[in-house]
Amino acid sequence: MQKLEVLGANKLKGQVKISGSKNASLPILAATLLSKKKIILKNLPKVKDIQTMITLLKSLGSKVRFNINQTIIDNTQQKKKFASYNLVKTMRAGILVLGPLLAKYRSAKVSLPGGCAIGSRPVDIHLKALSKLGVKYKINQGYVIANAPYGLKGNKINFSKISVGATENLIIAACLAKGTTILSNCAIEPEIKDLTNFLNKMGCRIKWVSKRTIRIIGVSEINEISYSVMFDRIEAGTYCVAAGVTGGNLTIKNVIPEIIKTEINVLKKIGLKIKIRKNEVQVIGNKKIRNMKIKTAPYPGFPTDLQAQIMVLLCKANKSSIIQEDIFENRFMHVAELNRMGAKILTIGNKAIIEGNINFASAELMATDLRASVSLVLAALTAKGKSVINRIYHLDRGYENIEKKLKKLGAKIKRVNNE
Ligand code: EPZ
């Protein structure tokens, strides 16, 4: 296993280029299964979860080649419909192959994702909605065994709860269903818009008819296309927070500021100076950090994937703040580690009360999940002395070249192998 050694405290200064979005790439990669031809994808981030999804596609018979910054997926020989536990267990988005496999083959056997550090990660909403398209399924030894003997048939579906993954699975499945599908109460994260742009470019017929309602008319032909995925708005938000936490001055490039306006507005209210240009955002730290009350919510609300990061910044506010985590049931795993660095954070149910005016002390730390681990890096950057962050495989799931990017911004950070 590897760990990161961080020598703080440093102000981060300079420019950072944001990579492609992990959470747009995963459903788009799953959706390539709809095609029996070749699909070229560009700007996929070089992170573990993408490698895992590509390994999953290869296990289903897709041929995958890489050159420079494009990934060529060739499905001319793709025939398998079994997604195994050992791949899906490490990357819950593996469940996203269920929809396209059912659409293409009318049957599939896909491992249930199982829980993770942040929650139980059920897929009941996915399955209930798929059954509305004519899918019969049973759960057997941790696998979903699903069939649609007469093929998928379009239908009207209202999601009981806003779910990013369920929305994505159903959009992809409905692309080849017979007739029209109307999905309402959809998640509308930018990554889902990127998915529908990709699918329409492939020849699917998808239209957002109102804020959270989408209409999909099934097609039978899918074109060979090439597509470049959008920027990673959570990576972008993480670097915006890093500028605030270290009191630095960062220009975050390759972004669409409009997409991260909620985060930008929160950071402005907290007191950071923010300049917005066409494809970049400049964030300048400030000595005076104001306290806030933040609730995580589905897009366009404040993203749960930035909750751990903003918590580190609020430790430096002038007074106590409150963060309410309304999406996942156990997403405060970073709190105990931050408290070991001198933070004073109290969690009561899904609320965290964060005392301000904290100076983090360096420590030996344990990463628990992807976003919690990056919050430990942010705290370590501002703590005097050497901090060590263990189990950074969590970090490598979603942040491309993090220590290289941070080093370029003035951080003293290195990756070492555990003895
Ligand atoms: C996606 O997860 C993201 N992952 C998560 O990012 C993100 O935190 C989450 O959306 C919320 O924005 C990817 O896009 C790969 P949900 P997903 O279905 O689809 C419950 C990261 O750090 N639920 O919107 O799994 C669920 O338990 C990751 O990059 C059901 O009850 O999220 C959760 O409480 C972490 N039944 C809530 O809904 C279901 O069938 C939202 O989950 C599905 C979900």
Residues whose N, C-alpha, C, O or C-beta is under 5 A from the ligand:
A	BS01	EPZ	N23 L26 A93 R121 P122 V123 D124 I125 H126 I162 S163 V164 G165 A166 T304 D305 I327 F328 L370 R371
